[in-house]
Amino acid sequence: MPDTFSVPFQQVLDRITPHLPPYLRKIEPTPYGRVRFEFAPFTGCEKEPVKPAASYDDPQLAYVLESEDQAEHRIRTVARDVLDDLYQQASKRWQDAAYVAELRRVVRDAPERWRAYEREAKALEAAYAYLRTAEAGREWPAAISRLVDAQDRTRAAADRFDERAAHIADAQYRHLYADLGHTQALTEAGYPEAKDWHIGDGLGGYFRDGLTAKVDRLIEEQEQHLAKVRRLSGTAH
């Protein structure tokens, strides 16, 4: 592989070796003047990778004016840049792992709660659709009563799911700057089906626009529609 650094890579490596982390598996230059790092997998439960404090006091990395020693200035500048890049990349990998690890902790039984909501939502849809049939007109009070029951059950199921969604949304907010997107992070946590979940927004511990709010809007739309039907039809339904 051609050496595209303005200084030999081995000299750079010699300077930074005392400050390399144990989770670094491989370090090598690329043909494009960059360095490729290979890290052991992070669990996300470790402390976040940070550049060792000792590196700031290392005389082999201390800043030297170019006018004083051009060769040393260049070697130390490149060495510090490589070390910075290493820990920045490690931190990014750790942030992704920490995001996934937290999701694994907070999701818990959210899949079961979502499936329970879906069952109730389908029942609500069916109860509402039934009101458009001729049969519903012959038993209107009972049909409306079943709709109300379905609305209540759907809202209760949505509220139960929101208990988990609030924690998921909070994790998403606190890991906002992770490279992983929300859906990808949930998939890596073991929940690919989460792409269909209505999570809502977590804003520093404040949860909004959850599933319950969505169901409330649906119920309001249904009731407004029924009120309009009664008004336009001139019936007591």
Buried (B, 14 or more C-beta within 10 A) or exposed (E): EEEEBEBEBEBBBEBBEEBBBEBBEEBEBEEEEEBEBEBEEBEBEEEEBEBBEEBEEBEBBEEBEEEEEEEBBBBBBBBBEBBEEBBEBBBBBBBBBBBBBBBBEBBEEBBEBBEBBBEBBEBBEEBBEBBEEEEBEEEEEEBBEBBBEBBEBBBBBBBBBBBBBBBBBBBBBBBEEBEBEBBBBBBBBEBEEBEEBBBBBBEEEEBEEBBBBBBBEBBEEBEEEBEEEEEEEEEEB
